[in-house]
Amino acid sequence: MTIELKEVWKGFNDTHVLKDVNLKIREGEFVVIAGENGSGKSTLLKIISGLLIPDKGEVRVFDYEMVREWKKASKILGVVLANERSLYWKLTGMENLEVFAGLYGVKNWREKAEYLLKRLGLEDAKDKLVEEYSTGMRKKLLLAKALIHDPKVLLLDEVLNGLDPRAVTEVISFLRELNSRGVTIVLVSHILHGLPENARLIVMREGRIIADDRLSRFSFDTLKITATINGKEVEVIAREEELDEKLRELIKRNAQNIRVERDDLYSVLRRLLNEP
Ligand SMILES: Nc1ncnc2c1ncn2[C@@H]1O[C@H](COP(=O)(O)OP(=O)(O)OP(=O)(O)O)[C@@H](O)[C@H]1O
């Protein structure tokens, strides 16, 4: 097993943030972790990467026990944390990669750095200082930094945030390519479009895993129609083929402000959990 968590608990100031989390991830999986703000996604990722120590339970990565054998495990892990600020702003993109390659003792670092910078569309910016980079460029450089030592497992927290739609597509396509070459990917993300259909989606809520299945098994093909009728907000859920009929009904009831949007994971789950 590539990653294994057994009965993991973690709390801050008497509040449980992870509650009895059990998780097994096999080599080569593409795993996406989603869930509402504060549900424990980043804490889970930090525990897997060995940056936080669980209060109870066990974490293993490639059979290394993460508390005792973190140093060995860190060589096979590539990590990007949410809001990570590990880049050197007074160095160029290329110089940053040289520093991190040095930490891992990467031999042919320049060749690797050139490839990663090119693959991530940073080729023209490689000799610019990082302080001159945009947020999206820094995100991409963090990803290049996480990949400089050819890790077997990539742990990524919100790397797609702050990227424009084209960059999101480019980064997802690179992640898919890495995954097809055998890299195990664990990605915390609110963006689910464009991820591989056979990716595994783990949904967290209040420190627990509440759903764990193929992304394609979660149905996002429903539409949400909102409208105002006699001053009251109404919400109607419809399948694509029912849309015309539902709209006709609403118009007959003198609905105003009619809006149609695609249902997202969070509203699907909220309905399943019978929340208002
Ligand atoms: N170092 C810390 N000290 C105290 N509380 C913390 C700490 N880190 C996280 N928390 C709390 O733990 C809970 C879970 O946080 P976490 O960052 O894991 O959630 P998340 O699902 O990643 O949220 P988001 O989607 O907002 O990034 C939150 O209530 C947060 O305030």
The ligand as an SDF file (V2000), in Angstrom:
LIG
                    3D

 31 33  0  0  0  0  0  0  0  0999 V2000
   -2.5310   25.0230   13.4830 N   0  0  0  0  0  0  0  0  0  0  0  0
   -3.8340   25.0960   13.8180 C   0  0  0  0  0  0  0  0  0  0  0  0
   -4.2060   25.5720   15.0190 N   0  0  0  0  0  0  0  0  0  0  0  0
   -5.5040   25.6220   15.3760 C   0  0  0  0  0  0  0  0  0  0  0  0
   -6.5290   25.2290   14.5830 N   0  0  0  0  0  0  0  0  0  0  0  0
   -6.2190   24.7570   13.3670 C   0  0  0  0  0  0  0  0  0  0  0  0
   -4.8590   24.6670   12.9120 C   0  0  0  0  0  0  0  0  0  0  0  0
   -4.8680   24.1450   11.6550 N   0  0  0  0  0  0  0  0  0  0  0  0
   -6.1620   23.9420   11.3370 C   0  0  0  0  0  0  0  0  0  0  0  0
   -6.9750   24.2980   12.3580 N   0  0  0  0  0  0  0  0  0  0  0  0
   -8.4530   24.1740   12.3710 C   0  0  0  0  0  0  0  0  0  0  0  0
   -8.7740   22.8690   11.9480 O   0  0  0  0  0  0  0  0  0  0  0  0
   -9.9550   22.8680   11.1360 C   0  0  0  0  0  0  0  0  0  0  0  0
   -9.6530   22.1610    9.8350 C   0  0  0  0  0  0  0  0  0  0  0  0
   -8.7230   22.9470    9.1070 O   0  0  0  0  0  0  0  0  0  0  0  0
   -8.1710   22.5110    7.6800 P   0  0  0  0  0  0  0  0  0  0  0  0
   -7.2620   23.5860    7.2150 O   0  0  0  0  0  0  0  0  0  0  0  0
   -7.6520   21.1300    7.7590 O   0  0  0  0  0  0  0  0  0  0  0  0
   -9.5260   22.5010    6.8240 O   0  0  0  0  0  0  0  0  0  0  0  0
   -9.7260   22.4800    5.2500 P   0  0  0  0  0  0  0  0  0  0  0  0
  -10.7830   21.4590    4.9690 O   0  0  0  0  0  0  0  0  0  0  0  0
   -8.4340   22.3160    4.5570 O   0  0  0  0  0  0  0  0  0  0  0  0
  -10.3180   23.9350    4.9920 O   0  0  0  0  0  0  0  0  0  0  0  0
  -10.1940   24.9390    3.7400 P   0  0  0  0  0  0  0  0  0  0  0  0
  -11.0530   24.3840    2.6440 O   0  0  0  0  0  0  0  0  0  0  0  0
  -10.7520   26.1990    4.3000 O   0  0  0  0  0  0  0  0  0  0  0  0
   -8.7460   25.0480    3.3710 O   0  0  0  0  0  0  0  0  0  0  0  0
  -10.3790   24.3160   11.0130 C   0  0  0  0  0  0  0  0  0  0  0  0
  -11.4020   24.5550   11.9400 O   0  0  0  0  0  0  0  0  0  0  0  0
   -9.1300   25.0960   11.3630 C   0  0  0  0  0  0  0  0  0  0  0  0
   -9.4580   26.3220   11.9540 O   0  0  0  0  0  0  0  0  0  0  0  0
  1  2  1  0
  2  3  1  0
  2  7  2  0
  3  4  2  0
  4  5  1  0
  5  6  2  0
  6  7  1  0
  6 10  1  0
  7  8  1  0
  8  9  2  0
  9 10  1  0
 10 11  1  0
 11 12  1  0
 11 30  1  0
 12 13  1  0
 13 14  1  0
 13 28  1  0
 14 15  1  0
 15 16  1  0
 16 17  2  0
 16 18  1  0
 16 19  1  0
 19 20  1  0
 20 21  2  0
 20 22  1  0
 20 23  1  0
 23 24  1  0
 24 25  2  0
 24 26  1  0
 24 27  1  0
 28 29  1  0
 28 30  1  0
 30 31  1  0
M  END
$$$$
